[in-house]
Amino acid sequence: MNMKVLLHICCAPCACYPVKVLQAEEFELFGYFFNPNIHPYAEFKKRRDTVQVLADKMQLRVIYQEDYDVAEFFRNVAFREEQRCLFCYQRRLEASARLAKRGKFDYWTTTLLYSKQQKHDLIIQLAEESAKKIGVKFLYRDFREGWKEGIEKSHELGLYRQQYCGCLLSERERYLPRSKHVDKTDSPDDSPFEEPQPLVGP
């Protein structure tokens, strides 16, 4: 019998390469969409719907959690904005571990390990802590090696590609002039996000 693996999915473009890799390893793979920190709700729905498109195209079974309690996220990061990624990761990773435990999965992992723009080492640390706390094994893969391939695949499948990470603060940073923030090391062609388009008046 194949090992059952639960893959937490942050968004469809970031899932393209991890899904391909894990399916090739012949795991019995399930996706898990849980992103309660996406802002605004219309963006949350768009990302969820795009995961459904990907799931159909790649024959992936996905569990969708419709929770949208951004108030909890805002309470956690108030006056601790620089630590917002920690709270965001922790909530999603622990929820993934709990679902994997309830669903009797052999392992669980996350598409957060795909993005070069995420805090890779912090994600590993928090995932391993959640795995130990909940009592279900965490499957580590460095999906960043498929960075270019994943971007190309998302374009090939015609997937919606978001313009910012997800929370209100990341949206602000994406649209404010770059000179007000730390420059990204990746060129625009390497970004998982589409470049912001100018607003068009009525």
Protein Blocks (a to p, Z undefined) as FASTA:
>chain_A
ZZddddddfbfklmmmmmmmmmmnopacddddddfkbccfklmmmmmmmmmmmmmmnopa
cdddfbdcfklmmmmmgoplmmmmmmmmmmmmmmmmmmmmmnopabdcdfklmpmkbcfk
lmmmmmmmmmmmnopacddddfklmmmmmmmmmmmnopacdfbfkimmlmmmmmmcfklp
ccdfbdfklpcbdcddddddZZ
